[in-house]
Structure formats: C-alpha cells, structure tokens
Amino acid sequence: MENLSLFTKKILSFLESDSSKWDYWTTKQKLAPVSDASCMHKFVERINEAKKQHKKILVAGDYDCDGILATTIMVDGLTKMGIETGFYIPDRIKEGYGLHEETVSLAHQRGYQIIVTVDNGVKAQSALKLAKAYGMETIVTDHHCLDDSVDCDLLIHPDFLEPEFSTLCGAGVAYECIRMLAVDSDYHLILAAIASIGDVMQVTGQTRALIQNGLTLLNVSKEKHCSLLADDPILNEVSVGFQIVPKLNAIGRLSNLANVNNAVRYFLNQNDQKIRSFHMQITHLNDLRKKISNQMKETALSKCVSSQPVIMVQDPSFHEGIIGLVAGSLCSQFQKPVIVFAKNPEGYKASMRSPRGFNCMDFLHDFSDYDALGGHDQAAGFSLHLHDFNSFVDYVRNKINSYAWELETKSTLYVKPEELTVSTLEELDVLRPFGPGFEFPAIEVDATQIKSFYDFSNGKHRRYTLDSGLTCIYFNIPKTEKNKSVNAIRSFVGQPQMNYYRGTKRVNFVIDSILYK
C-alpha cells in the first residue's frame, strides 16, 4: 500500500473510505475456482451425454456485445468437445429479443435435439414450451432478472451459483459453463472480459477477475480478432468500452443492413484474410451507425421541447436500432427523462433513458397496453400498437405531474490540472477496472486559467487549453454553453483520458459539464 502514489491514494480514498478494504481494490484478483453448484454439474452431465449420443446442439444467442460473445464462447467450447453445434441470433428489428417459436421450429426441422440459450431465455416461455412439445432438451443460461419460474430442463443463472458469481454477464455465465467442461481457453477469457465491460456489470467478484485477467491476456497476446477492433495499443476497460463494444453493438442495431450472426462467424474464424474482410465490414457498419446516430440526434434536438418534464420525440426517419443512443444523448444533455419513438407499420418501438434518481420501470409500469416492456432503473425499451400511442402520451403527461423524483448529483473530486499527467494516469492502473460498484469519480479541474480555445468538427466540439498545458475537450457542446463567456468559467467536470497519437501518450480531459463563477 505504501507504493501507491499520492494521486492514486486520493482516488482510492474518495471511492473507498474503509482503508481495510484497500488491499482488495489494489490486488489483481485470481479467477475463482469453477462453481460447485448442482446446476453446473448437471450441465456437464447433460453435455457429456449429448456427446455420447451424437446429439446436435443449437446455441441461441442475443444481438448485443454480451450476446454475441456469449454465443461465440459457447459454440467454440461445445465444438471443441466434438459436438455438432450450430447457432442463431435473432434479427433485432424483424424478430426482436430472445428465443422465438419460429427458431425452435426451424431447429427441430433441421435435426437439433438440444437448445442452449446464452444471455437470454428466462423470458422465453412460449418458445421453451414448444421445444418441450417437440421433445427437445432445453438448457437456459442467462443472467437477466428471474421474475417467474423457467420451464426448461436445466437453468444456469448467477442466482444459483456461489456469491462470487453473482455479477456475471451472459458471456460470463457461458464462460463458466465452458470452464466446467475443461475446454476453456485464454481466448474465451478475453471475450468474457470484453462482454463484462460491454454489459456494464458490477466490477466485483468473478467479474472483476474476468476483466483484469482477460485484459492482461489481450494486451500481451494482441489477440487478432479483438485487437483489430481497437485503436489503442494498450487497452483498459474505458478504451474497450469506447472502441470495441460499440462496433459489436452496431451490428445488432443495424439489422436491416447486416446479419449479426456474421459477428459470431468473425470471432470463430481463424483465416486471417477472412478476419480482415469481416473487420472491414464491421468498421464500415460502425461508421454508418455513427452517421445515422448523428443525423438522428440533430433531428431530435430540433424537434424536442426541452422544457417538458419528460422529453418525448419522434420522427418518421428514426431507425429503431439507434433510438436508445439518441435517448441517452438527450438525457445526458438535458438531465431529464427522455423517450424516443420509431414508427413502424405495426406501431411504435420506443427507448427511454433517465438520469440517476428517476426510475424508468417504476414510472412506466402502470400503463397497461404495452405490446412489450423491459428494462431497468435508467433504461427501458417498449413497443406500442398504433392505436395505443396517444393514450400512452397522455399517460406520461399525467403521470409526471404526480411522480416525485430528484436528480442525484455525483459529488466531485477536486484535482489540480498539474496532477493530471501521463504517469499519474498510468499509476491508476493498479485500481482498474472502474465501473459499477467502483465508479471512477467525477473529476473537477480548475479552469480559471484558460490559455486558448477553438471549435472543431463544424462547431460540434470545443477544445480548451489551460495555462498548465492540459487539453480539455467538450464533445457535442450545447449551444447554450457556447454562448456563455469563457471568462466566467470556474471549473470543468469530467474524466481524464490517455490519448495515443503517433506513438506518444498525452492526457486529455473530457468535459461532461462546466461550472461557472
């Protein structure tokens, strides 16, 4: 502990007041032993029996980063067992989330006798019932909230594992299953680490160990599938979250332009030429996602009424795979709950985001006419029939009048600009990963001494340079901020980030908000 720098101690003491726990946060965690839970032992028995009887297995996945990598891990592991294994991830727009009856029927027609779900399944009651009627065996591996009993032959869920596994994402659960089969690899661990970051899991327990050990392996091995998707030579949970995860999520979001199952093929493929070809397609798709997202944000900003207590916005041009990103952007800018709608022939798909202190699901749950509803405190998604749209809008406007909530403001840690150097940021690596359960603090930097500033990217972003030499960047700066006097600025609140450019490192400060004198 005496080897910690003053800056690292400053961050650690802010996050953890109990110094007796510092050893945990500053020590690289070893992976916990494989689970001894009965469901895990039954999993091994069922898979070994499937191998013995030459049964075909279909892995049914999900279209986000976690689901894609969970599918890859499970398929690769079962294939290594010598089992004929197929996989399918549904089309986000045409089919929606989870295991569907159509998938079960097609799997049955093609001779699959076992379905293993990853990162989904606990809500797929009708599909599981159909599989049972066909005489198919169903193994559900999932980490989503268990509200009801699941009608399957075997359920593997963190709730039924030891406490250290309670924070696992879908790919984390899949990885533990493959560990139980003793066919796990470093590659599987790397994928589980990326998925844990992508699904924003609590960074404690086995999840902390997965991220720490997985990223160490990735940075040493430069694993080709993952390194191609990244920009920085050395990766941590922040750079993975900004550089790799969005590219994978883009494939599922733009399902009208790409087949998300090709993402699994990318990670399973070992041919360098095909990997590079897949990578080019993924990069192109992500660039397209950025373009569509920026266009939608501009449209949403021009149409939304920011004075509304709940901002609601829709436009015929909105892509339903991107509405969550737009809702999140508006929510961040206005610090209000936001609902963005995308219209389709059957009705509306909607995405809601809210600031801390406002519970989306609690606010939404009293409306009775959803076609589908899911989510958690700060994010929710739902669909409505065309004829229910107006009544939902009325519901929101009436509900907010009596709904009490208070914006939770994060306390900031004051730091002098001179403290933010390459060496002090590198020293923070001993505390990584940061995330839910151990979130990096909002840093407040003195900005009274601004040397210069200029706008770039057609005025979308602003770069400030302090007298200390620190570069501070405000991405997507609101017009209201641009119109205020720079001389009135007291401090910037945001996050320091390491920037790699032409082989050199430098620190940039990314601004979330500006405080004035």
N, C-alpha and C positions, 0 to 999 in steps of 0.2 A: 504493500500500500504506500510505503514511503517513496516508491519510484514514480508515483503519479505526479504529473506536472500540476502547477497551481491552477491552470485553466481547466484541466480535466477534473480536478477536485472541486472546482467551482461548479461545473456542470453536474457532477455526481451528487454533491451535497444539496443542490437545488432539487434534483429528482428523487433522492433518497435521503431523508433526514436521519434515518437509523444507520449509523456507521457500522453496526454489527453485520449489516446485510451487504456491505460494500464488496466483500470478497466474492459473493455470488455474481455481482454485476461486472466485476473486473476479471473473472476467470472464464476461459474458454470451456464451455460445457461439453462433456463427453456424451455420446448418444446413450440413452437409457437402454438396458437390456431389452430384448424382444419381450413383448407382452406375454403374460401367463394367463390371460383371460380365456375363459372357456370358449368364447366365440372364435377366438383366434386358433385354438387347437382344432375346433370343428372345421374351420376354413381349410387347414392343412389336410385334414382327413378327406374332406369333400374333393379337394383339388387332386390329391393323390388317387382317389377312387376314379375321378374323371379321366385321369391319365391312363389308369389301368384298363378302363373300359373304352378308351379311344373316343371319348365324347368331345363334341365341338363346343367351344365357348364363345359367346358374343359379349364383348365389353361395351356397355352403353354409357357414354360419357356426356359431358356438358361443354358448351361452346365458349367459356371464358378461359383465361390463362390457367386457372387451377384445374378446370375440367379437361383441357387439352393435355396437360402434363400428367394428370392422374391417369388418363386413358393410355398415354404412352408408357408409363411405368407398369401398369397392369398388363398391357398387351405384351410388352417386351419380356416381362417376368414369366408369364404363362407360356410364351413361345419358347423361352429357354428351358422350361420344364418338358418340352416336347409335345405340348398340347396344341392342336389346331385351333387358332384363336383369330377371330375377326373383331371388328369394332365399328361402332356407328355413333356419331354425334349429330343431333338434330339441327335442322335449319332454324336459326333464331326467329326469322320473320315468318316463314311458312308453317313451321311446326311448333315453335316455342320450346320452353324449358322442359326437361325431364324425359323419362321413358314413356313412349306412347304406344297405344294398342296397335297401330299400323306397323311400328318397328317390331313388336312382338310377333305379329302375324307373318311378316316377311322373314324373320329369323327362323320361325318354325318351318316355313316352306323350304328354307334353304338348309334344313337339317341341323340347326343348332339345338342342343339339348339343355344347355345351361346359359343363363344370362347373369352376368356380373355387372352391376351398376357401380360407377365411380362418380363421386361428387354430386350425386343425385339419387333418387329412389325412394326416400321416405314419404314423398307425397304422391307417388305413382300407383295409387291403389287400384285403379281400373286396369292398368296395364299389367300389374302383378297378378291380378285376379284372372286375366285372360291367359297369362303364361301358365298359371296353375291348371286352368281348364284344358290346356294343350298337353299337360303332363310334363311341362318344362320345369327345371330346377331354377330357383332364383336366389341369388346372393346379393344383398344390398350392402354396399359400402358407401357411407355418406357421413357428413359432419353437420348437416343442417338440423335445425331445431326439431326435436321429436314431439309433435303435438298429439299424435294418435299412434296406436299400435300399427305395425307394418306387417302386412300379410305376405311374408316371404319365408323361404326355407332357412335362411341364415341372415342375420343382421349384424353388421360390424359397424360400430359407431363409438366415438370417443366416450360417450356416456357409460359404455360397458367395459371400458379399458381402465387401466390404473390411472391415478390422478395426473401423473406426468404427461399423459397423452391427451389431456382434456382440451388443449388448444390446437390440435391438429386440423389442417385444412383437408380437402378431399384428396389431394395428391399425397399429403402426409399419411392419411389412412391407407391409401394404396401402397405406399412405400413400406409401411409396417407389415402389411399383408405379404408383400414380396420378401421382406426380411424373414418372416416366419417360414417361408418356403426355402430359404437359404440360397436364393438365386439373385440376391440384390447385388448391385454394383455401385461404383463411385458415380457413374452417370445418373443412376436413379436418385442418388442422394442430391446431386446438383439440381436435378429437375424439381425435387421436393422442396429444396430451399427456395428456388425461384417462385414456385407456386405459393409457398407460405408468405412470401413478400407480396405477391400479386393479389392474394385474397385478404391482405391486411389483417393477419391473425395476431393475436396477443403474443408478444415476443418473450414468453416464459416457457418453462418446462421443456418438453421434447422439441417444440417448435424453435426455441432458441438454439438448441443444439443442432437441429437440421440446418438452420440458416448459417450459423457460424462455421460448421464443418463443410457444408456444401459450397459456400462461397470461397473458403480456403482452397478446396479442391479445384474450383473453377479458375481461380486466379493463378494457380500453379500449373494446371494442365492446359489451360486455354482451350477447353473443350470446344470443338469446331462448330457444332450446331448453335450453342449459346453465345460464344464469343463473336460470331458473325453478326448476331443481332444487337450487339453492344457497340458503343462508340469509345468508351474509355478503356485504357489498357488494364487498369485495376478497378475492380467493381466492389461496391458495398451495397447495402440494402436500398440506399437512395438512388444510386445510378441504375441498379436493376429495375427499380420501380418506375423510373422515368424512361429508360432506354429499351428494355426487353419486354416488360409486361404490356405496355400499350400496343406494341406491334402484334402480339399474340391476341389481345382482345379485339384488335381491329378486324381480324379475320372473321371472328364470330359476329361482330357488329354489322359488317357489310356482307351479310349472307346472300344478298341479291347479286353480288359481284364475285363471290369466291365460295369455295366449298371448305368449310372448317376442317373436314376430315383430312384435307391435304396437309394441315399443320401437324397432325399426328404422323403422317407419312414422312414429313420433313424430319421429324425427330427420330424416326425409326430407320431412316435411310442411311446407309454408310458409304454410298457412292459420292465422291467429292464433287463431281460435275453436276449431279442431280441436286446435291445440297446447295450449291451455289445458285443453280437455277431457281430452286424453291425460295432461297433467300431473296433473290431479286424480286420475285413476285410478292413476297411478304412486305418488303420495303416499299414497293410501288403502292401496295394496298394501304399501308400506313400513311404514306404521303397523301393519298386520296382521302383518307379518313380525316387528316388534318385540314385539308382544303374544304371538305364538306362541313366539318365542325366549325371552322372559322366563318363560313358563309352563314350557317345557321345561327351562330352567336350574334352576328351583325344584324340579321333579320329579327331575332328575338329581342335584342336591345332596342331596335327601332319600334317594335310593336308593344313591348311590355309597358305596363303602368307601374312604375317603381314605388308609387305611393300606396299601392294596395298592400294590406297586411299579409295576404298570401298572393304572390305574383303568379298569374296564370297566363300562358301564352301558347298560341297555336298558329300554324301556317301550313298551307297545302304542300309546300316544298319540303317540309321537315321529314327527315329519314328516321324511322323508329329505332334504328340501331344506335343513333347518335344522341337522342333526346336526353339521356342521362348525363352525358358530358355537358350539354348546354345548360341543363338544370343546375348542375354543380357549379358551373361558371357564374351564372346569375346569382345563385345563393351566396357564393363567396364574395361577389361584388357588393351585393345589397344587404347581406346578413339578414335575409328574410327567407321563409319557406317559399319554394318555387315549384310549380307544376308545369311541365312542358308536354304538349299533346302532339301526337302524329296521327293523322286521319287515314283510315284505310276503308275499303268498300264495306266491311262489316261493322266498323265503329271506330274506336279510338284506342291507341296504345298511349300510356302516359307514364311519365317518370317524375318522381318527387324527390327533392333534396331539401334538407333543412339545416340550419346552424345548430350548434350544441345548445341544448335547453329546450328544443322543440322536438317532440316525438312524433314522427310521421305516422307510424302504425296506430298509435293511440288516437291521433287526430282523424285518421281515415276510417277506423273500424266500424263506426256507427252507420255508415252508408251501406244499404243492403243490396244494391243492384249491380255489384261488380260482376263482370264475366270471370275475372281472376284478380287476385290481390296477393302480394307478397312483399317482404322487405324487413327492415329493422328500424332502429331509432332515427337515424339520419338519412335513410334512403328507402324508397319504396317504388314498386312498379305495379301497374294495374291496367286492366282493359275494360272498356265500356262499350255497350251497344249504342248505336247511333241515337236511338230514342231515349237513352238514359243520360245523355250528355248534359242537357240543360238542367235536369234535376240535380246532377252532381255539382254543377257550378253553383246552383242555389244552396246546396248543402254546405259547400265550402264557405260561401259568403255569410251564411247564418251561423255556422259552427264557430268561425273565428271570432265572432262578436262575444262569445261566452267562454272561449278557450283561453285559459290562463297559462302563459309561459314567459320565461325570462331568459334573455340571451346570456349564455355562460361565456364570460370573458376569461381567456387564459392569462394568468399572471406572467409577466415578462421578466427575464433575467437581463440586467443592465451589464453591458460589456463595452469597454473602450475600443475604438477602431483598431488601435495598435495591438490589441490582444488577438486579433484575427489574422493569423499568419499560416503559412503552409505547415510549419512544424507543429503549431498548436492544434490544427485540424487533424493532422496525421496522428497525433497523440491520443485523439478521441477514439481511435480505432479499438482501443482496449475495452471501450464501453459498448461497442456495437454488437448486435443490431439495436437501433432505436425503433420504436413503434408502439402500438397499443400496449399499455401496461408498463411502458418505459419510454415515453414520448420525449423526443428532443425538445427542449424548451423554446418558446418564442423569445428570440434574442432582440433586445432593444439596443441600438447603436446610436451614440451621439452624432447628430448630423448638422450641428450648428455651423461647422466649418466646411462648406461646400465650395470646392475649387472651381468646378465647371459641371455643366450638364448638357445633354443633347438628346433629341428624339431620333429613333431609327425605325426601320420597317414601316415606312409611310406614317410615322407618328404613333404607331401602336404601342411602342415600348419606349421607356426613357432610361438613360444611363447617367448616373451621378458619379462624380469623382470627388472624394473628400481630400482635404489637405494632407491627410495621413497617407494617401495613395490608394486607399481602399475603393474599389469599384462597386457601386450599388446599382442594381438593375430592377426596375419596376416593369414587369411584363404586363401587357394589356392594361396600362394605366388608365383609370377612368378620366373622362373629360373634366369632371369636377375637380380632380386633383391637379390636372394640368393648368387649370385657370387660377390656382392659388399661388401666392407669392413664395418663391423659393426661400426668401429671407425669413419667412415666418416658420420654417421647418425647425422642429426641436430634435426629433429623432426618427429613425427608421425602425420598424419592427419586421422581423423576418428570419431567414435562415442563412448561415454561411455555407457556401458550397465550394468544393475543389473543382477548378477548371483546368482541363488538359488541352494545351494548344501547341502543336508542333514540337512535341517532346518536352515542353516545360509546364510547370504547375504554377497556378496562381489562385488566390482566393477571391471569389465574388460573393457579394451579399445580395441575396434575392429578397426583394421587399414585398411584404404582404400588405402593410399599411403604413401610413405616415402620421406621426403625431406633431401637433403644432404648438407653438409657444402660447 
